[in-house]
């Protein structure tokens, strides 16, 4: 059975606690992804790292006070 393992979630908006859906994204990471990453050689980039970097880059790129007042990045390992 494949289960959720982690999530990276970026939300952003203008009004506090009112995310704008078109600026919000989520990257999921499953138990199967974890098993695949464990098999990689130490120098290879894991899917976990790829998704982490994508979430960080997206959050960084949308920080723009002319369009948004807040950007939030959340990480959860389950």
C-alpha positions as CSV (number, residue, x, y, z in Angstrom):
1,X,0.0,0.0,0.0
2,X,1.3,3.4,-1.0
3,X,0.9,6.0,1.8
4,X,1.5,9.7,2.1
5,X,4.9,10.4,3.6
6,X,5.4,14.2,3.3
7,X,4.0,17.4,1.9
8,X,5.4,20.7,0.9
9,X,2.7,23.3,0.6
10,X,3.1,26.9,-0.5
11,X,0.2,29.3,0.0
12,X,0.1,33.0,-0.7
13,X,-2.4,35.8,-0.6
14,X,-3.2,39.5,-0.1
15,X,-5.5,39.3,2.9
16,X,-4.3,37.4,6.0
17,X,-5.5,33.8,6.0
18,X,-7.2,34.1,2.6
19,X,-4.9,32.1,0.2
20,X,-5.3,32.8,-3.5
21,X,-5.7,29.4,-5.1
22,X,-3.7,30.2,-8.3
23,X,-0.7,31.1,-6.1
24,X,-1.0,28.0,-3.9
25,X,0.7,24.7,-4.8
26,X,1.5,21.4,-3.1
27,X,4.1,18.7,-3.7
28,X,3.4,15.3,-2.3
29,X,5.9,12.6,-1.4
30,X,4.8,9.0,-0.9
31,X,6.1,5.9,0.8
32,X,7.0,4.5,-2.6
33,X,9.0,7.7,-3.4
34,X,10.8,7.1,-0.1
35,X,11.6,3.5,-1.0
36,X,12.9,4.6,-4.4
37,X,15.1,7.4,-2.8
38,X,16.6,4.9,-0.4
39,X,17.9,2.9,-3.4
40,X,19.8,5.8,-4.9
41,X,23.5,6.3,-4.7
42,X,24.7,8.9,-2.2
43,X,25.5,11.4,-4.9
44,X,22.2,11.2,-6.6
45,X,19.4,13.7,-6.0
46,X,16.4,12.2,-4.3
47,X,12.9,13.1,-5.2
48,X,12.5,14.4,-1.7
49,X,15.3,17.0,-2.4
50,X,14.0,17.8,-5.8
51,X,10.5,18.5,-4.4
52,X,11.9,20.4,-1.5
53,X,14.0,22.6,-3.8
54,X,11.0,23.2,-6.1
55,X,8.8,24.3,-3.2
56,X,11.5,26.6,-1.8
57,X,12.1,28.1,-5.3
58,X,8.4,28.6,-5.9
59,X,8.0,30.4,-2.6
60,X,11.0,32.5,-3.2
61,X,9.8,33.5,-6.7
62,X,6.4,34.6,-5.7
63,X,7.5,36.9,-2.9
64,X,6.6,40.2,-4.5
65,X,4.9,42.9,-2.5
66,X,3.3,44.4,-5.6
67,X,1.1,41.3,-5.9
68,X,1.1,39.5,-2.6
69,X,1.2,40.5,1.1
70,X,2.3,37.0,2.4
71,X,3.8,33.7,1.3
72,X,3.9,30.7,3.6
73,X,5.8,27.4,3.1
74,X,4.8,24.4,5.2
75,X,6.6,21.1,5.4
76,X,5.0,18.1,7.0
77,X,6.5,14.6,7.5
78,X,3.9,12.0,8.3
